[in-house]
Amino acid sequence: MHPLPTKDLLLQACRGLPSVDHPLLRCAGLLADLHEQRLNASASETGPIDFDRVRLVLDIDRWVAAELPKAATDAHLHTETVGTVVDRLAQFSALAYLTLSMSPDAAMQEAAQRLTELAVAYEHLAGDLAAGRRRLPNLTGSREH
């Protein structure tokens, strides 16, 4: 078992329903809340929200760097950090929830499809990271993956 939560737990956390206490799930829930706030904010109000998002993404990336085993140097490099993937999952979750209550069926299906595809991609990434088949971009000040 690896320390990254499953996509199902991550999606539950993005909807405010975490069933497991985990640092990544706490951050995912907070990111989803921030994305919901951002959807309802004026352009002048998004700066502080985005600042908080960046902080949470970095918190996730630092946690991942500390907890996951170091990948082999020849492992494939992923283009994003886990924090940026979780941030996008939180964003798509907030959008899917919004379209569920406000948009026609086609828009809702598109939002749900995007969320599902990214969740599956996250699960593959988590498995590859745990197995050492993939490494992440290096963060300044953290150990390399």
C-alpha positions, 0 to 999 in steps of 0.5 A: 500500500502506498501513502497516496489516497485513492481517487475515490477518497480524493474525490470524496474529499473534494466534495467535503466528505473525507472518510479518512484523515490524511494530509493530502485529503485535507488539502484537497478539501480546502482546495475544492472550497477555494475553487468554489469561492473563486467561481463566485468571486469577482476578478479583484477577489481572486488574488488571495484565493489563488495565494492560498491555493499555491500554498496548499499545492506546495504543502502537498508537494512537500508532503509527497517529497517527504513521504514517497520513496525516491524514484529511480533516476531512469523513471519517467518524469511526470509533467506535473507535481501531485499538488498541481494534479490535486488542484486541478481535480479540486477545480474540476470537482467544483465546476462539476458540482456547479454545473450539476445545479445550474447547467444543461445535461450536456455541460454537466456530462462534459464536466463529469467526464473531465473530472473522471478522466483526471481522477483516473490519471491521478490513480495511475500516477499514484500507482506509478509513483509508489512503484518507482516507475515515475518521478516528479519535477523537483521542487526547490528545497526538497529532495529529488524524486 
